[in-house]
Amino acid sequence: MRRVLVTGAAGRVGRIVVPRLRPAGDLRLLDLTRSDEIAGEWVTGSVTDAAAMIEACQGMDAVIHLAGIAGEDTWDRLMTVNVGGTRTVLDAARAAGVPRVILASSVHAAGFRPAGREAPADCPPRPDTFYGVSKVMTEALGSLCHSRFGTDVICVRIGSCFARPVDRHALGLWLSPGDAGRLFEACLTAGSPGFRIVWGVSANTRGRCSLREGERLGYHPVDDSERFAASMPPDTSVSAHLGGRAFTTTELGRAR
């Protein structure tokens, strides 16, 4: 059974993904603090700590890097944690001989892309926030690591990963918990993927993102957000941009 290090295992996405990955691998879980809700081999540490990451990567067959600041923040914090942390993880994986790294990117790397037409998984970056910029840089670091050192790197542009869609805009971007498990398992088991970018979304009727790239890795989503649509009141959350109204306003940029 493959050995997999999951960073950010106690975070929101980590708590969704980790229980669903246990059949796919023997997991080592890393976060700043452990979660008592998730049993397993825990390592307490920061992804910005090079020595801790090199030690955590020893004996691993893959790393799933979920740790980071999950939303808009100051430029310095995002560069330190999201960008610097990703570089540290990639360097540590290479030093430990880990052949595959899966990086959590985000829809916000392309948040200003118009939402009216299907977005390929590798569409050019159009970040909507400093957070989105940090995810563009995460993808670029992954590309460099593959091109220079040959590491298999898959970047997952996660849409909206919750138990259910949080608003009407998210109906087109939802990644169900079950599909999240299926997607990361496919990323772990795909043969020689090289460098890839895939969308982290379910098979949503109102989907705005291509599923083709994920299907090539063996990801076949089964869930659809449409079952929640009738219970959602009309609101103003639906945006002309992929990132959503809350992330594509001038006010948000001025606040930072």
C-alpha positions as CSV (number, residue, x, y, z in Angstrom):
1,M,0.0,0.0,0.0
2,R,1.4,3.4,-0.9
3,R,2.4,5.8,1.9
4,V,1.0,9.3,1.6
5,L,1.7,12.4,3.6
6,V,-1.3,14.8,3.8
7,T,-0.4,18.4,4.9
8,G,-3.2,20.5,6.4
9,A,-5.0,17.3,7.4
10,A,-6.9,19.1,10.2
11,G,-8.2,21.8,7.9
12,R,-11.6,22.0,6.3
13,V,-10.7,20.1,3.1
14,G,-8.4,17.8,5.0
15,R,-11.2,16.7,7.3
16,I,-13.3,15.9,4.2
17,V,-10.6,14.1,2.2
18,V,-8.6,12.2,4.8
19,P,-11.3,9.7,5.8
20,R,-12.1,9.0,2.2
21,L,-8.5,8.3,1.3
22,R,-7.8,5.6,3.9
23,P,-8.6,2.7,1.4
24,A,-6.2,4.3,-1.1
25,G,-3.1,4.6,1.1
26,D,-1.4,4.4,4.4
27,L,-1.6,8.1,5.6
28,R,0.7,10.3,7.6
29,L,-1.2,13.4,8.7
30,L,0.5,16.8,9.3
31,D,-0.9,20.1,10.6
32,L,0.0,22.8,13.2
33,T,-2.3,21.0,15.6
34,R,-3.8,17.5,15.4
35,S,-7.5,16.9,15.1
36,D,-9.0,14.5,17.6
37,E,-11.8,13.8,15.1
38,I,-9.3,12.0,12.8
39,A,-7.4,9.0,14.0
40,G,-4.1,8.2,12.5
41,E,-0.3,8.9,12.5
42,W,-0.1,12.6,13.2
43,V,2.9,14.8,12.8
44,T,2.7,18.3,14.3
45,G,4.6,20.9,12.3
46,S,4.5,23.8,9.8
47,V,4.9,23.5,6.1
48,T,7.2,26.5,6.3
49,D,9.7,24.5,8.4
50,A,12.1,22.8,6.0
51,A,13.6,20.4,8.5
52,A,10.2,19.3,9.8
53,M,8.9,18.8,6.2
54,I,12.0,16.7,5.1
55,E,11.5,14.5,8.1
56,A,7.7,14.1,7.4
57,C,8.4,13.2,3.8
58,Q,10.7,10.3,4.6
59,G,9.4,7.0,3.3
60,M,6.5,8.5,1.5
61,D,5.3,7.6,-2.0
62,A,3.2,10.8,-2.5
63,V,2.4,14.1,-0.8
64,I,-1.0,15.7,-0.9
65,H,-0.4,19.4,0.0
66,L,-3.6,20.9,1.4
67,A,-2.1,23.2,4.1
68,G,-2.2,27.0,3.7
69,I,-4.2,30.1,4.3
70,A,-7.6,29.3,2.7
71,G,-8.8,32.8,1.8
72,E,-7.8,36.4,1.3
73,D,-5.2,37.7,3.7
74,T,-2.2,40.1,3.7
75,W,0.3,39.8,0.9
76,D,3.2,38.9,3.4
77,R,1.3,36.1,5.1
78,L,0.1,34.6,1.8
79,M,3.6,34.7,0.3
80,T,5.1,33.2,3.5
81,V,2.6,30.4,4.0
82,N,1.0,29.6,0.7
83,V,3.9,30.3,-1.6
84,G,6.9,29.7,0.7
85,G,5.2,26.7,2.2
86,T,4.6,25.1,-1.1
87,R,8.2,25.6,-2.1
88,T,9.3,24.1,1.1
89,V,7.0,21.1,0.6
90,L,8.2,20.5,-3.0
91,D,11.9,20.9,-2.0
92,A,11.4,18.4,1.0
93,A,9.6,15.9,-1.2
94,R,12.4,16.0,-3.7
95,A,15.1,15.7,-1.0
96,A,13.2,12.7,0.4
97,G,12.8,11.0,-3.0
98,V,9.0,11.4,-3.1
99,P,8.0,10.9,-6.8
100,R,4.5,12.6,-6.7
101,V,3.0,15.7,-5.2
102,I,-0.6,16.8,-5.4
103,L,-1.1,20.5,-4.8
104,A,-4.3,22.2,-3.7
105,S,-4.9,25.1,-6.0
106,S,-8.2,27.0,-6.3
107,V,-10.8,28.4,-8.6
108,H,-9.6,31.8,-7.4
109,A,-6.4,31.3,-9.5
110,A,-8.8,32.0,-12.4
111,G,-11.5,33.9,-10.6
112,F,-11.9,36.7,-13.1
113,R,-12.5,34.3,-16.0
114,P,-16.0,34.9,-17.3
115,A,-18.4,32.2,-16.0
116,G,-20.5,32.0,-19.1
117,R,-18.4,29.4,-20.9
118,E,-16.7,26.2,-19.9
119,A,-13.3,26.7,-18.5
120,P,-10.6,24.3,-19.4
121,A,-8.6,23.1,-16.4
122,D,-5.4,24.7,-17.7
123,C,-7.0,28.0,-18.7
124,P,-4.7,30.9,-18.2
125,P,-4.6,32.4,-14.7
126,R,-6.9,35.3,-14.0
127,P,-6.6,35.6,-10.2
128,D,-9.3,37.5,-8.3
129,T,-7.4,38.2,-5.0
130,F,-3.9,38.1,-3.5
131,Y,-5.0,34.6,-2.4
132,G,-5.7,33.7,-6.0
133,V,-2.2,35.0,-6.9
134,S,-0.7,32.8,-4.3
135,K,-2.4,29.8,-6.0
136,V,-1.2,30.8,-9.4
137,M,2.3,30.8,-7.9
138,T,1.6,27.4,-6.3
139,E,0.9,26.1,-9.8
140,A,4.0,27.7,-11.2
141,L,6.2,26.1,-8.5
142,G,4.6,22.7,-9.3
143,S,5.3,23.2,-13.0
144,L,8.9,24.2,-12.3
145,C,9.4,21.2,-10.0
146,H,8.2,18.8,-12.7
147,S,10.1,20.4,-15.6
148,R,13.4,20.7,-13.7
149,F,13.4,17.6,-11.5
150,G,10.9,15.2,-13.1
151,T,8.5,15.0,-10.1
152,D,4.9,14.2,-11.0
153,V,2.9,17.2,-9.9
154,I,-0.9,17.5,-10.2
155,C,-2.6,20.8,-9.2
156,V,-6.2,20.6,-8.2
157,R,-8.2,23.8,-8.8
158,I,-10.7,23.2,-6.1
159,G,-14.1,24.9,-6.7
160,S,-16.3,24.9,-3.5
161,C,-15.7,21.9,-1.3
162,F,-18.4,21.6,1.3
163,A,-21.0,19.1,2.5
164,R,-23.5,21.1,0.3
165,P,-23.2,24.2,-1.9
166,V,-23.0,27.4,0.2
167,D,-25.0,29.6,-2.3
168,R,-26.4,29.6,-5.8
169,H,-23.1,30.5,-7.4
170,A,-21.5,27.5,-5.8
171,L,-24.0,25.2,-7.6
172,G,-21.7,25.4,-10.6
173,L,-18.5,24.9,-8.6
174,W,-19.4,22.4,-6.0
175,L,-17.0,19.5,-5.1
176,S,-18.9,17.0,-3.0
177,P,-17.1,15.2,-0.2
178,G,-17.5,11.9,-2.0
179,D,-16.1,13.3,-5.3
180,A,-13.3,14.9,-3.4
181,G,-12.2,11.5,-2.2
182,R,-12.5,10.1,-5.7
183,L,-10.6,12.9,-7.2
184,F,-7.6,12.7,-4.9
185,E,-7.5,9.0,-5.1
186,A,-7.4,9.3,-8.9
187,C,-4.5,11.8,-8.6
188,L,-2.6,9.2,-6.4
189,T,-3.2,6.3,-8.7
190,A,-2.9,7.7,-12.2
191,G,0.1,6.4,-14.2
192,S,2.9,8.8,-14.9
193,P,0.8,12.0,-15.0
194,G,3.7,14.4,-15.4
195,F,2.5,17.9,-14.7
196,R,-1.3,18.4,-14.8
197,I,-3.9,20.9,-13.7
198,V,-7.4,19.6,-13.1
199,W,-10.6,21.1,-11.8
200,G,-11.8,20.0,-8.4
201,V,-15.6,20.0,-9.1
202,S,-18.4,17.5,-9.2
203,A,-20.6,16.5,-12.2
204,N,-22.8,19.5,-11.7
205,T,-25.7,20.3,-14.1
206,R,-24.7,24.0,-13.8
207,G,-21.0,23.2,-14.1
208,R,-18.7,25.9,-15.5
209,C,-15.5,23.9,-15.5
210,S,-14.2,21.1,-17.8
211,L,-14.2,17.6,-16.4
212,R,-12.2,16.2,-19.3
213,E,-8.8,16.7,-17.8
214,G,-9.8,14.9,-14.6
215,E,-11.4,12.1,-16.5
216,R,-8.0,11.5,-18.2
217,L,-6.6,10.8,-14.8
218,G,-9.3,8.4,-13.9
219,Y,-11.6,10.8,-12.0
220,H,-15.3,10.1,-12.7
221,P,-17.5,12.3,-10.4
222,V,-20.9,11.0,-9.6
223,D,-22.5,13.9,-7.6
224,D,-24.5,16.8,-8.8
225,S,-25.4,20.0,-6.9
226,E,-28.7,20.3,-8.7
227,R,-30.5,18.4,-6.0
228,F,-29.9,21.4,-3.7
229,A,-31.1,24.0,-6.2
230,A,-34.8,24.0,-5.4
231,S,-34.2,24.5,-1.7
232,M,-32.1,27.6,-2.2
233,P,-33.8,31.0,-2.2
234,P,-32.9,33.4,-5.1
235,D,-30.0,35.6,-4.1
236,T,-27.4,37.9,-5.5
237,S,-24.5,35.5,-5.2
238,V,-24.4,34.4,-8.8
239,S,-21.6,36.2,-10.6
240,A,-20.4,36.8,-14.1
241,H,-17.0,35.6,-13.0
242,L,-15.9,32.1,-11.8
243,G,-14.6,33.4,-8.5
244,G,-17.9,34.7,-7.4
245,R,-19.2,38.2,-6.5
246,A,-17.6,38.3,-3.1
247,F,-14.1,37.8,-4.6
248,T,-14.4,40.0,-7.7
249,T,-15.2,43.4,-6.3
250,T,-13.0,46.4,-6.1
251,E,-13.8,46.8,-2.4
252,L,-12.1,43.5,-1.5
253,G,-8.9,44.7,-3.2
254,R,-9.0,48.0,-1.4
255,A,-9.4,46.3,1.9
256,R,-6.0,44.7,1.6
